[in-house]
Amino acid sequence: MMISRKILLLLLTLPIILGLIVGSQIINDENIEQRELIQDSCNIRTENNNKYIKEYVIPNRCSAPVAITIDDEGLVWFIENNHSKLVSFNPGKKSFIEYQISEVYLDVQSWSIIAVNNEIWFTDHQNNLIWKYIKSESRFEYYRLLTENAYPVQILNNKNQMIVSEIFGKKIAILEIDQLVTNTTNGINEISPEIDLDVLGGIAIDDENRIWYTMLTWPIEGYLGSYKDGEFISYKLPKEISSPVGISIRENQIWINDHGSSQFVLFNLENNTFTNYVTSSSKSDFTTTLPYWNKFDNNGNIWMNLHQSNTIAKMDIEKMILIEYEIPTKNLDWGGISNPLQFDIDNQGNIWFTEWTENKIAMLDTKKPLEFDIESSTREIIIDSNKVGEMILTIEPKKQLDVEIIITGTFTKNGSIKNVSITVEQIENEFNVKKEIPILIKSENLSRGTYTIMVSVESGEITQSIPIKLIMK
């Protein structure tokens, strides 16, 4: 168990731990001029923007933000992990207000925060607590989890309950809101999944109040589980998905992100089938993109943060096209990423996310139109050892474009092509008219089975990808 726990910390929390150490050193340095000379100091930050994303530098230096949410009034809330403060940001006024969480607990660390009515709820894995801020009273309360060192990582609201995922506690905590008493465990119960893997992942709640969750023993196996009224149901995930974290459910479709690879998976509850997908290639120095958390927007599209690709992505459910928005800040000392570790969606459909190492929050304007469209002549190709599959990729620009065509697939964890040859007809990189591009696919000792190829077109800050089902007979 200790090996897997250390690995999960590497995948999930090591960046936080390292950053908090560095951040504490900077904050405790009384010489401002000296600390501004430190290479890659989080004190030295500027806003970087592109056509789709606007960044805001947090006034309190080295704050290490992770958890973020938006309330019904449009205020953005997040936690300064280095300063144990809850912060609200008013997008209209571009103003920040800080609230000291506690005079006793000066090391509050949060991965998840939600706004419910007039209250802000958030996890605290450092102190094994769940916090509530009552806005109308400007007052904090906190509640103690039953299991020690549980590491609460996600909190969801389910009517009169709060549901919490405990990664190392390997339990799901259920908080009965009307029974909670500050500084106690009153009103808190826990359930333990029937399958005992090394750690618990993310959680989701369906329309029938069934709790869904992921479990894993990385890199060996991952499971999907559900619980309601004492009944457990478990499903083994495809072997490629051994670090499942983010999970969201809507209309019998469950989307799960694998934070140990470049893959994510769709589970269809109507026929109990899995479909693996993969992102485009990484936009950073890392070879894997690490899809992290995910959420549905009001239109039924699934959004996710690709942690190591430094992008925010949307799977357009109607078109079944993956759209990746590149984040303008790229910290070269972190491999060219800004560490976008959490995000949320406001009432207008905009995506708000934190940049942990960059001391920023940022907004992705989802209403801005894309500069090109793509489509494929087919969404399914069947081949065997003697045949070549063919498709036509159509790119329709709305202005002069400089494009690159990228092919990834579910053959490997990082999406690289293996045991197939894919030939793309060369085109001029820059064009402003509709293009139809033949693509040929041939097996090179590919094993029988079903795979997904992502045919991607990258231009500027945007990459769009079409998933093609590849069936090897």
Secondary structure, 3 states (H helix, E strand, C coil): CHHHHHHHHHHHHHHHHHHHHHHHHHHHCCCHHHHCCCCCCCCCCCCCCCCCEEEEECCCCCCCEEEEEECCCCCEEEEECCCCEEEEEECCCCEEEEEECCCCCCCCCCCCEEEECCEEEEEECCCCEEEEEEHHHCEEEEEECCCCCCCEEEEEEECCEEEEEECCCCEEEEEEHHHCCCCCCCCEEEECCCCCCCEEEEEEECCCCCEEEEEEECCCEEEEEEEECCEEEEEECCCCCCCEEEEEEECCEEEEEECCCCEEEEEECCCCEEEEEECCCCCCCCCCCCEEEEEECCCCCEEEEECCCCEEEEEECCCCEEEEEECCCCEHHHCCECCCCCEEECCCCCEEEEEHHHCEEEEECCCCCCCEEEEECCCEEEECCCCEEEEEEEEEECCCEECEEEEEECCCCCCCCCCEEEEECCCCCEECCCEEEEEEEEECCCCCEEEEEEEEEEECCEEEEEEEEEEEC
